[in-house]
């Protein structure tokens, strides 16, 4: 999968210090707050990933989506729609 631009994105995160764009691609993100639900007002960052053709084949065959965070695992949501309300 590759990082994708999306209409709600309002920031771009570049590679971490000491790494280059050849190692880590820039990622478009929405930085804001959750509106509604049990998490109302909580800060959130949303990024989007576009599956490549081989990803779509794997997903259609029941394959898994893996989510990796370097440096620890904060609370997260994986969705196929932009999450405007969580919880």
N, C-alpha and C positions, 0 to 999 in steps of 0.2 A: 504494500500500500504506500501511497505517497501523500504528503501533506497537501491539503486542498484549500484554496481560497473559498470563502463563503460570504454572503451578503452582510451578515451580522458582525463580521470580523472588524475590530477597531484597533488592533495592534499586531506587530510582527515580532516574534522572538527569534533571534539569531542563535548561532551556535554558542555553547558555553565558553567561558574564557579559556584560552589555550587550545581551542579546537577550531577548525576551519569549515567553510561551507562545503568543502569536498567530503568532510567527515559527517557533518550533521546539517541537513537542509534547514533553511529558515521555515518557521511554522506560523501561519496566520492564526490569530486567536481573537475571541471575544473576551474582554475583561469587564466584568460587571457584577451584578447581584442577582440572586434568585428572587423571583416575584411570585409570592403565594406559596401555599403548602406549609409543611412543617419546617422547611428550611428558609422561609421568607427572610430576606435581608442578608443572607449569608453571601460572602464574596465567592465568585466562581470564575474559572477560566475554562473556555470551551475551545477545542481545536477540532478540525475535521480531517478525515483521511479518505482518499479516493481509492477504492479497490482497483487493482489492475486486472486484466483478463484472467490470469491464472488464479488470482484471489477469488474472483467470482465463481470459477469452476469449483474451487475447494469449498466455498461457502454453500453453493447449491448442492454439493455432495454431503452436506452436514458437517463440514470442517469447523474448526474453532476460530474465534477471534482472540488473539493474544494482545494484552495491554501491558507495556513495560514502562516503569518510571525509574529513572536513575536517582539514587539517593534517598529512597524511602517511598512509601505508598500512602499518599493522602486519600481522603474519601474521594470517590469518583463515580461517574455514571457513564455507561456505554449505551448509545442509542442510535437509531437511524433517523431521528428527527431532532431539530434544534430544541434543547431542553429549556423551556421558559418557566416550568414549574417542577419542582422536585419534592417528593414526599407528600 
